[in-house]
């Protein structure tokens, strides 16, 4: 990956394409690329939907190679949902294809003056930006089917549904999986609204005629990748639990731990949890002719996704992830997998983040719009988002906007972004990450559940305060670096427990680039990314006062443990002490 493409959508006379070398961004990929570009080039006070914002699309440092688990894509911008810097991450085929085409980043700049809608075609022959108003307001599944008729099945697609065109703040960007279904989403932060603001409906990535990216030391790279895969396969989480039951294996685990937010964070256990668990979901998928094991991109050895069919054996959606099952399930008091699967399909089709969408519906339930547990009511609310009704636009703008409009006191957001499926009162380390993360509440920024609940990489009491700041800090640093590699975050489970697997990852990075990667250098990469993100946020007006949870987490103890969030403000302010 030796070039960066910039596409000025607002250029005089129509979109202008410029391709140049990497310059100051040499050696970067994934989140390191997106965050450093945004921090350097986007005015921190720019309107997220305006011409000054940029949408940076970047494959990881190892994407496009023969390495396993290297197919994650980063998309970055100033978030319209939070006002902070944002990196949103997805699987699918886009990262691998874009990397093989040689692009370390594609940057969408400016904003068209007219109402035309564009698609972008990228191949070995260059980049074309094409007006195609026939795509207007198509949702993702029919959109991809229409594009396949023109561009075929040997490409990868990125797209936005009607939510992105309407610039709803929870809008996502879909990436197609190996079967060309638009099921892998850069979901968080409203990145789809930024793509919609730039009037780009779809990006077609065609790597025909291109080869895998070769490592500098092929033999060493091959050996390191083999050891890396062995480590993943022998770890109980990445080699057993996730392949068998998917990410939803966590439902029973968190429910038993009392950290499964139920009925808009009122309790930590859901009576219907077992009915929507990963075990129940896998059994149902297999019985209906679907699959409980599936990779979201080629080269995935964990295979934590699946295929969900209806009772007649017809495809409904990809296997709903744990966060989705929770947001549309326990959070809303719904214990029916078919309802959750239908809502997941609607999320993917309309193009909205499943977490913020499910949490927004739960907040609407708390306001009395419909009752907790109302399956058909939840589907009706989702349909309004797809129709673009006034209520649908409110819900599609996320939980914070929904709570403000409907007058709800209990709105579980930080910096405008919804919390996910771990209550911070029962998993205190996650509370630290939610509060202090650079992008609003996001479990993936520092997955403290690993040590708080799963006892991976150590054992930190989830109900106490000791060690939580250090745990979140270390995980936030490591995660920022992993997000730069193009690797799936789940590899951290094996890396944290197995020194040989960690070394294999460093050897993959070293043998590919020709520059030695060590634990210290990896940590410095993570710190560099976080420092850039925090600097952007500071210039955008964010202070330590924004690094806090909503007040109800401090005042309302959570059953069954009956404790509030306990980590003190002064301790939250220590998370990034390494900057000083």
C-alpha positions as CSV (number, residue, x, y, z in Angstrom):
1,X,0.0,0.0,0.0
2,X,2.0,2.9,-1.3
3,X,-0.5,5.5,-2.2
4,X,-3.4,7.7,-0.9
5,X,-6.3,8.7,-3.1
6,X,-8.1,11.9,-2.4
7,X,-11.5,12.5,-4.0
8,X,-12.8,16.1,-3.7
9,X,-16.5,15.7,-4.1
10,X,-17.0,19.5,-4.0
11,X,-14.5,20.5,-6.7
12,X,-15.5,23.0,-9.3
13,X,-16.7,21.2,-12.4
14,X,-17.3,17.9,-10.5
15,X,-15.4,15.5,-8.3
16,X,-11.6,15.7,-8.6
17,X,-9.3,12.7,-8.0
18,X,-5.7,13.0,-6.8
19,X,-3.4,10.1,-6.1
20,X,-0.1,10.6,-4.3
21,X,2.5,8.9,-2.2
22,X,2.1,8.4,1.6
23,X,4.3,11.2,2.7
24,X,4.0,11.8,6.5
25,X,1.5,8.9,6.8
26,X,4.0,6.3,5.6
27,X,3.8,3.0,7.6
28,X,0.3,3.7,8.9
29,X,-2.9,1.7,8.4
30,X,-6.3,1.2,9.8
31,X,-7.2,3.4,12.8
32,X,-3.7,4.8,12.9
33,X,-4.2,6.2,9.4
34,X,-7.8,7.4,9.9
35,X,-7.2,9.1,13.2
36,X,-3.9,10.8,12.3
37,X,-5.3,12.1,9.0
38,X,-8.5,13.4,10.7
39,X,-6.5,15.0,13.6
40,X,-4.2,16.7,11.2
41,X,-6.5,17.7,8.4
42,X,-10.0,18.3,9.8
43,X,-10.8,21.5,11.7
44,X,-12.0,20.3,15.1
45,X,-14.9,22.8,15.1
46,X,-16.0,21.8,11.6
47,X,-19.6,20.7,11.2
48,X,-19.5,16.9,10.8
49,X,-21.9,17.0,7.9
50,X,-20.2,20.0,6.2
51,X,-17.5,20.2,3.5
52,X,-14.6,20.6,6.0
53,X,-15.1,17.1,7.4
54,X,-13.3,14.2,5.7
55,X,-14.2,10.5,5.5
56,X,-11.0,8.5,5.6
57,X,-11.2,4.8,4.5
58,X,-8.1,2.7,5.4
59,X,-7.3,-1.0,5.4
60,X,-5.0,-2.3,8.1
61,X,-1.2,-2.6,7.9
62,X,-1.5,-6.3,7.2
63,X,-4.6,-6.3,5.1
64,X,-4.4,-7.8,1.6
65,X,-1.8,-10.3,2.6
66,X,-2.0,-14.0,3.2
67,X,-2.1,-13.4,7.0
68,X,-5.0,-14.7,9.0
69,X,-7.5,-12.3,10.7
70,X,-6.2,-9.3,8.7
71,X,-9.4,-8.2,7.0
72,X,-10.6,-5.3,9.1
73,X,-11.4,-1.9,7.6
74,X,-11.2,1.4,9.4
75,X,-13.4,4.4,8.5
76,X,-12.7,7.7,10.3
77,X,-14.1,11.3,10.4
78,X,-15.4,13.8,12.9
79,X,-18.5,12.1,14.2
80,X,-21.9,13.7,13.7
81,X,-23.2,11.6,16.6
82,X,-20.6,12.6,19.2
83,X,-18.7,15.6,17.9
84,X,-15.5,13.7,18.7
85,X,-13.0,12.1,16.4
86,X,-14.3,8.7,15.2
87,X,-12.9,5.4,13.9
88,X,-15.5,2.8,13.0
89,X,-14.3,-0.7,12.2
90,X,-15.8,-3.5,10.1
91,X,-15.0,-6.9,8.6
92,X,-16.1,-8.0,5.1
93,X,-14.0,-8.0,2.0
94,X,-13.4,-4.3,1.5
95,X,-10.1,-4.0,3.4
96,X,-8.5,-6.9,1.6
97,X,-9.5,-5.7,-1.8
98,X,-8.6,-2.1,-1.2
99,X,-5.2,-3.1,0.2
100,X,-4.4,-5.3,-2.8
101,X,-5.2,-2.3,-5.0
102,X,-2.4,-0.5,-3.3
103,X,-4.3,2.1,-1.4
104,X,-3.3,2.9,2.2
105,X,-6.3,5.3,2.3
106,X,-9.1,6.7,0.2
107,X,-10.2,10.1,1.5
108,X,-13.5,11.7,0.6
109,X,-13.3,15.5,0.9
110,X,-15.5,18.4,0.2
111,X,-19.3,18.3,-0.5
112,X,-21.2,18.5,-3.8
113,X,-23.4,21.5,-4.3
114,X,-26.2,19.7,-6.2
115,X,-28.5,16.8,-5.5
116,X,-26.8,14.2,-7.7
117,X,-25.8,10.9,-6.1
118,X,-22.5,9.3,-6.9
119,X,-20.9,5.9,-6.9
120,X,-17.1,5.4,-6.9
121,X,-15.4,2.5,-8.9
122,X,-11.9,1.6,-7.9
123,X,-9.8,-0.9,-9.8
124,X,-6.2,-1.5,-11.1
125,X,-7.1,0.9,-13.9
126,X,-7.8,3.8,-11.5
127,X,-10.7,5.6,-9.9
128,X,-14.0,6.7,-11.5
129,X,-16.6,8.8,-9.9
130,X,-20.0,8.3,-11.6
131,X,-23.3,10.0,-11.2
132,X,-26.1,7.4,-10.6
133,X,-29.3,8.9,-9.4
134,X,-31.1,5.5,-9.9
135,X,-29.7,4.5,-6.6
136,X,-31.5,7.2,-4.6
137,X,-33.0,5.9,-1.3
138,X,-32.3,2.3,-2.1
139,X,-31.6,0.3,1.0
140,X,-28.5,-1.9,1.2
141,X,-29.8,-5.3,0.1
142,X,-31.6,-4.1,-3.0
143,X,-28.8,-1.6,-3.7
144,X,-26.2,-4.4,-3.7
145,X,-28.3,-6.6,-5.9
146,X,-28.7,-3.7,-8.4
147,X,-24.9,-3.1,-8.4
148,X,-24.1,-6.8,-8.8
149,X,-26.1,-6.8,-12.1
150,X,-23.6,-4.1,-13.3
151,X,-20.3,-5.0,-11.6
152,X,-20.6,-8.7,-10.9
153,X,-19.7,-11.0,-8.1
154,X,-15.9,-10.7,-8.0
155,X,-15.7,-7.4,-6.3
156,X,-16.4,-5.9,-2.9
157,X,-18.9,-3.2,-2.1
158,X,-19.3,-0.5,0.5
159,X,-22.6,1.3,0.7
160,X,-25.1,3.3,2.7
161,X,-28.8,2.7,3.0
162,X,-31.6,5.3,3.2
163,X,-30.5,6.3,6.7
164,X,-27.1,7.4,5.4
165,X,-28.7,9.4,2.6
166,X,-31.0,11.1,5.1
167,X,-27.9,11.8,7.2
168,X,-29.3,10.2,10.3
169,X,-26.8,10.3,13.2
170,X,-26.8,6.5,13.7
171,X,-26.2,5.7,10.0
172,X,-23.7,3.1,9.2
173,X,-21.6,2.0,6.2
174,X,-22.1,-1.5,5.0
175,X,-19.3,-3.7,3.7
176,X,-20.2,-6.9,1.8
177,X,-19.2,-10.3,3.2
178,X,-17.7,-13.1,1.0
179,X,-21.1,-14.0,-0.3
180,X,-21.7,-10.3,-1.2
181,X,-24.3,-9.7,1.5
182,X,-24.2,-6.1,3.1
183,X,-23.9,-7.5,6.6
184,X,-20.6,-6.1,8.0
185,X,-21.0,-2.6,9.1
186,X,-18.9,0.3,10.2
187,X,-21.7,1.0,12.6
188,X,-20.8,3.4,15.3
189,X,-20.6,7.2,15.3
190,X,-22.7,8.0,12.3
191,X,-20.0,7.5,9.6
192,X,-22.8,6.6,7.1
193,X,-24.2,10.1,7.5
194,X,-20.9,11.6,6.6
195,X,-20.7,9.4,3.5
196,X,-24.3,10.5,2.7
197,X,-23.4,14.2,3.2
198,X,-20.7,13.8,0.5
199,X,-23.4,12.3,-1.7
200,X,-21.6,9.0,-2.2
201,X,-24.0,6.1,-2.2
202,X,-21.6,3.2,-3.0
203,X,-18.0,2.3,-3.5
204,X,-17.1,-0.6,-5.8
205,X,-13.7,-2.2,-5.2
206,X,-12.4,-4.5,-8.0
207,X,-9.0,-6.1,-7.4
208,X,-9.1,-8.2,-10.6
209,X,-5.5,-8.7,-11.9
210,X,-4.0,-7.8,-8.5
211,X,-2.0,-10.2,-6.3
212,X,-1.6,-10.6,-2.6
213,X,0.6,-8.1,-1.0
214,X,4.0,-9.8,-0.6
215,X,5.9,-9.7,2.7
216,X,9.6,-8.6,2.8
217,X,10.5,-11.9,4.4
218,X,8.1,-14.5,3.0
219,X,9.4,-17.5,4.9
220,X,9.4,-15.8,8.3
221,X,5.9,-14.3,7.6
222,X,4.6,-17.8,6.7
223,X,6.0,-19.3,9.9
224,X,4.8,-16.5,12.1
225,X,1.3,-16.7,10.6
226,X,1.2,-20.5,11.2
227,X,2.2,-20.0,14.9
228,X,-0.4,-17.2,15.2
229,X,-3.2,-19.4,13.9
230,X,-2.1,-22.3,16.2
231,X,-2.4,-19.9,19.1
232,X,-5.9,-18.7,18.2
233,X,-7.1,-22.3,17.7
234,X,-5.9,-23.6,21.0
235,X,-7.3,-20.7,23.1
236,X,-10.7,-21.6,24.7
237,X,-12.3,-18.3,23.6
238,X,-11.0,-17.9,20.0
239,X,-10.7,-21.7,19.4
240,X,-13.9,-23.0,21.1
241,X,-16.5,-20.6,22.4
242,X,-16.6,-18.1,19.5
243,X,-16.5,-20.6,16.6
244,X,-19.2,-22.8,18.3
245,X,-21.7,-20.1,19.5
246,X,-20.5,-16.8,18.0
247,X,-20.2,-13.6,20.0
248,X,-23.6,-14.3,21.5
249,X,-21.9,-16.9,23.7
250,X,-21.6,-13.9,26.1
251,X,-25.4,-13.6,26.8
252,X,-25.5,-16.4,29.4
253,X,-22.1,-15.4,30.8
254,X,-23.1,-11.7,31.4
255,X,-26.6,-12.6,32.5
256,X,-25.2,-14.9,35.2
257,X,-22.6,-12.2,36.2
258,X,-25.4,-9.7,36.7
259,X,-24.0,-7.3,34.1
260,X,-26.6,-7.8,31.4
261,X,-28.5,-4.5,31.1
262,X,-32.2,-5.1,31.0
263,X,-35.2,-2.9,30.3
264,X,-33.0,0.2,29.6
265,X,-30.4,-0.5,32.3
266,X,-32.9,-1.1,35.2
267,X,-31.5,-4.5,36.2
268,X,-28.5,-6.6,35.4
269,X,-30.3,-9.8,34.6
270,X,-32.9,-10.8,32.0
271,X,-35.3,-13.5,32.8
272,X,-35.5,-14.5,29.1
273,X,-31.8,-14.5,28.6
274,X,-31.4,-18.3,28.0
275,X,-34.0,-18.1,25.2
276,X,-31.8,-15.7,23.2
277,X,-28.4,-17.0,24.2
278,X,-25.7,-18.1,21.9
279,X,-26.3,-21.7,22.7
280,X,-30.0,-21.4,21.8
281,X,-29.2,-19.4,18.7
282,X,-26.7,-21.9,17.4
283,X,-29.0,-24.8,17.9
284,X,-31.8,-23.0,16.1
285,X,-29.6,-21.9,13.2
286,X,-28.3,-25.5,12.6
287,X,-31.7,-27.0,12.9
288,X,-33.1,-24.6,10.3
289,X,-30.3,-25.3,7.8
290,X,-28.3,-22.2,8.5
291,X,-24.9,-22.1,10.2
292,X,-23.5,-21.3,13.6
293,X,-20.0,-20.8,12.2
294,X,-19.0,-18.4,9.4
295,X,-16.2,-16.0,8.6
296,X,-17.0,-12.4,7.9
297,X,-14.0,-12.2,5.6
298,X,-11.7,-14.6,3.8
299,X,-8.8,-15.5,6.0
300,X,-10.8,-15.6,9.2
301,X,-10.0,-18.6,11.4
302,X,-12.2,-17.7,14.4
303,X,-15.4,-17.8,12.3
304,X,-17.6,-16.2,15.0
305,X,-20.4,-15.3,12.6
306,X,-23.2,-17.5,11.2
307,X,-26.3,-17.6,9.0
308,X,-29.8,-17.2,10.5
309,X,-32.7,-18.7,8.5
310,X,-36.4,-18.5,9.2
311,X,-38.6,-21.6,10.1
312,X,-38.9,-22.4,6.4
313,X,-35.1,-22.4,5.9
314,X,-35.0,-19.1,4.1
315,X,-32.2,-16.6,4.8
316,X,-33.0,-13.8,7.1
317,X,-29.8,-12.2,8.2
318,X,-26.2,-13.0,9.3
319,X,-26.0,-14.4,12.8
320,X,-27.0,-11.4,15.1
321,X,-24.0,-10.4,17.1
322,X,-24.0,-10.4,20.9
323,X,-24.4,-6.6,21.0
324,X,-27.4,-6.7,18.6
325,X,-29.1,-9.6,20.4
326,X,-28.8,-7.5,23.6
327,X,-29.8,-4.1,22.2
328,X,-32.9,-5.5,20.5
329,X,-33.4,-8.3,23.0
330,X,-32.7,-7.9,26.8
331,X,-32.4,-4.1,26.6
332,X,-35.9,-4.0,25.2
333,X,-37.3,-6.9,27.2
334,X,-37.7,-9.1,24.0
335,X,-36.8,-12.7,24.3
336,X,-37.6,-14.0,20.8
337,X,-34.7,-14.7,18.4
338,X,-36.9,-14.4,15.2
339,X,-37.9,-10.9,16.2
340,X,-34.2,-10.0,16.9
341,X,-33.1,-11.5,13.6
342,X,-35.7,-9.5,11.7
343,X,-34.6,-6.3,13.5
344,X,-31.0,-7.1,12.7
345,X,-31.9,-7.4,9.0
346,X,-33.7,-4.1,9.1
347,X,-30.7,-2.4,10.7
348,X,-28.4,-3.7,8.0
349,X,-30.8,-2.9,5.2
350,X,-31.7,0.6,6.3
351,X,-28.1,1.1,7.4
352,X,-28.0,2.0,11.0
353,X,-25.9,1.0,14.0
354,X,-27.6,-1.9,15.8
355,X,-26.4,-0.7,19.2
356,X,-27.6,2.9,19.1
357,X,-30.8,1.8,17.3
358,X,-31.7,-0.9,19.8
359,X,-30.9,1.4,22.7
360,X,-33.0,4.2,21.2
361,X,-35.9,1.8,20.9
362,X,-35.4,0.9,24.6
363,X,-35.4,4.5,25.6
364,X,-38.6,5.0,23.6
365,X,-40.1,2.1,25.5
366,X,-39.1,3.8,28.8
367,X,-40.9,6.9,27.6
368,X,-44.1,4.8,27.1
369,X,-44.2,4.9,23.3
370,X,-44.5,1.1,23.4
371,X,-44.2,-1.4,26.2
372,X,-41.1,-3.3,27.0
373,X,-41.3,-6.7,25.3
374,X,-43.5,-5.5,22.5
375,X,-42.0,-7.4,19.5
376,X,-44.3,-6.0,16.8
377,X,-44.0,-2.5,18.3
378,X,-40.2,-2.6,18.0
379,X,-40.5,-3.7,14.3
380,X,-43.0,-0.9,13.7
381,X,-40.6,1.7,15.1
382,X,-37.7,0.3,13.0
383,X,-40.0,0.5,9.9
384,X,-40.5,4.2,10.6
385,X,-36.7,4.7,10.5
386,X,-36.7,3.1,7.0
387,X,-39.6,5.3,5.9
388,X,-38.0,8.5,7.1
389,X,-41.0,9.6,9.1
390,X,-40.4,12.3,11.8
391,X,-40.4,9.7,14.5
392,X,-38.1,7.5,12.4
393,X,-35.7,10.3,12.0
394,X,-35.6,10.9,15.7
395,X,-35.0,7.2,16.5
396,X,-32.4,7.0,13.7
397,X,-30.5,9.8,15.2
398,X,-29.6,7.7,18.3
399,X,-30.4,7.2,21.9
400,X,-29.4,10.7,23.1
401,X,-31.6,12.5,20.7
402,X,-34.5,10.1,21.3
403,X,-34.2,10.6,25.1
404,X,-34.2,14.4,24.8
405,X,-37.2,14.5,22.5
406,X,-39.2,12.0,24.6
407,X,-38.3,13.5,27.9
408,X,-36.5,10.4,29.3
409,X,-34.2,10.8,32.3
410,X,-32.4,7.4,32.0
411,X,-30.5,7.7,28.7
412,X,-27.4,5.5,28.7
413,X,-24.9,7.5,26.5
414,X,-21.5,9.0,26.9
415,X,-20.5,11.9,24.6
416,X,-23.8,11.2,22.7
417,X,-23.1,7.5,21.9
418,X,-25.0,4.6,23.5
419,X,-23.5,2.2,25.9
420,X,-23.3,-1.4,24.9
421,X,-24.2,-4.7,26.5
422,X,-22.2,-4.5,29.7
423,X,-23.6,-2.6,32.7
424,X,-20.7,-0.5,34.2
425,X,-22.1,-1.1,37.7
426,X,-21.5,-4.8,37.4
427,X,-18.4,-4.6,35.1
428,X,-16.6,-1.5,36.6
429,X,-13.7,-1.7,34.2
430,X,-16.1,-1.3,31.2
431,X,-17.4,1.8,33.0
432,X,-13.9,3.3,32.9
433,X,-13.6,2.6,29.1
434,X,-17.1,4.0,28.4
435,X,-16.4,7.2,30.3
436,X,-12.9,7.9,29.0
437,X,-12.9,6.5,25.5
438,X,-12.0,9.0,22.8
439,X,-15.2,8.2,20.8
440,X,-18.0,8.0,23.3
441,X,-19.2,4.9,25.0
442,X,-17.7,2.0,23.0
443,X,-16.8,-1.4,24.4
444,X,-14.3,-2.1,21.7
445,X,-12.0,0.8,22.7
446,X,-10.8,-1.1,25.8
447,X,-12.6,-4.4,26.4
448,X,-12.3,-4.8,30.2
449,X,-14.8,-7.7,30.1
450,X,-11.8,-9.8,29.2
451,X,-10.2,-9.6,32.6
452,X,-13.3,-8.5,34.6
453,X,-15.5,-11.4,33.5
454,X,-13.7,-13.9,31.2
455,X,-10.5,-13.8,33.3
456,X,-8.4,-13.4,30.1
457,X,-5.1,-11.7,30.6
458,X,-5.6,-11.6,34.4
459,X,-8.3,-11.4,37.0
460,X,-9.7,-8.0,38.0
461,X,-12.7,-8.1,40.3
462,X,-15.6,-6.6,38.2
463,X,-17.3,-5.2,41.3
464,X,-14.4,-3.4,42.8
465,X,-12.4,-0.3,41.9
466,X,-8.8,-1.6,42.3
467,X,-7.0,-2.1,39.0
468,X,-9.8,-0.9,36.8
469,X,-8.0,2.3,35.6
470,X,-4.9,0.4,34.8
471,X,-6.8,-2.3,33.0
472,X,-8.7,0.1,30.8
473,X,-5.6,2.2,30.1
474,X,-3.6,-0.9,29.0
475,X,-6.4,-2.2,26.9
476,X,-7.1,1.2,25.2
477,X,-3.5,1.4,24.2
478,X,-3.3,-2.1,22.9
479,X,-6.6,-1.8,21.1
480,X,-5.6,1.4,19.2
481,X,-2.5,-0.5,18.0
482,X,-4.4,-3.7,17.0
483,X,-7.0,-1.5,15.1
484,X,-4.0,-0.2,13.0
485,X,-3.0,-3.7,11.9
486,X,-6.2,-4.7,10.2
487,X,-6.6,-7.6,12.7
488,X,-9.8,-8.6,14.3
489,X,-10.0,-7.4,17.9
490,X,-10.8,-10.9,19.1
491,X,-7.1,-11.9,18.5
492,X,-6.4,-10.0,21.8
493,X,-7.9,-12.9,23.7
494,X,-5.1,-15.2,22.7
495,X,-2.5,-12.5,22.7
496,X,-3.2,-11.6,26.3
497,X,-2.9,-15.2,27.5
498,X,-0.2,-16.6,25.2
499,X,3.2,-14.9,25.0
500,X,4.1,-17.1,22.0
501,X,1.0,-15.9,20.1
502,X,1.8,-12.3,20.9
503,X,5.3,-12.8,19.6
504,X,3.9,-14.4,16.4
505,X,1.9,-11.3,15.8
506,X,4.9,-9.1,16.2
507,X,6.9,-11.4,13.9
508,X,4.1,-11.0,11.3
509,X,4.4,-7.3,11.4
510,X,8.2,-7.3,11.3
511,X,8.5,-9.8,8.5
512,X,5.9,-8.0,6.4
513,X,7.3,-4.4,6.7
514,X,10.9,-5.2,7.2
515,X,11.0,-3.0,10.3
516,X,11.2,-4.7,13.7
517,X,8.1,-4.6,15.8
518,X,8.5,-5.1,19.6
519,X,6.0,-4.9,22.5
520,X,7.4,-1.4,23.4
521,X,7.0,-0.1,19.8
522,X,3.5,-1.6,19.6
523,X,2.6,0.2,22.8
524,X,4.0,3.4,21.4
525,X,1.9,3.1,18.3
526,X,-1.2,2.8,20.4
527,X,-0.2,5.8,22.5
528,X,0.5,7.8,19.3
529,X,-3.0,7.1,18.0
530,X,-4.7,7.9,21.3
531,X,-2.7,11.1,21.8
532,X,-3.8,12.3,18.3
533,X,-7.5,11.5,19.1
534,X,-7.4,13.2,22.5
535,X,-5.7,16.2,21.0
536,X,-8.5,16.5,18.4
537,X,-11.2,16.2,21.0
538,X,-9.5,18.8,23.2
539,X,-9.4,21.3,20.3
540,X,-13.1,20.4,19.6
541,X,-14.0,21.5,23.2
542,X,-14.0,18.3,25.1
543,X,-12.7,18.3,28.7
544,X,-12.3,15.8,31.5
545,X,-15.9,16.8,32.5
546,X,-17.0,14.8,29.4
547,X,-15.2,11.7,30.6
548,X,-18.1,10.7,32.9
549,X,-21.0,8.3,32.9
550,X,-24.6,9.5,33.0
551,X,-25.5,10.4,36.6
552,X,-27.9,7.5,37.2
553,X,-25.1,5.0,37.1
554,X,-23.7,6.7,40.2
555,X,-27.0,7.1,42.1
556,X,-29.0,4.0,41.1
557,X,-27.6,0.7,42.4
558,X,-28.0,-2.2,40.0
559,X,-29.7,-5.5,41.0
560,X,-28.6,-8.2,41.7
561,X,-25.4,-6.8,43.2
562,X,-27.0,-3.6,44.3
563,X,-24.0,-1.4,43.8
564,X,-23.6,1.8,41.7
565,X,-20.6,2.8,39.6
566,X,-17.8,3.2,42.1
567,X,-14.7,4.5,40.3
568,X,-14.0,8.1,41.4
569,X,-13.8,11.0,39.0
570,X,-10.2,11.7,40.0
571,X,-9.3,8.1,39.1
572,X,-11.0,8.5,35.7
573,X,-8.8,11.5,35.2
574,X,-5.7,9.3,35.6
575,X,-6.4,6.9,32.7
576,X,-4.2,8.8,30.3
577,X,-1.5,9.8,32.8
578,X,1.1,8.4,30.4
579,X,0.7,11.5,28.3
580,X,2.3,13.7,31.0
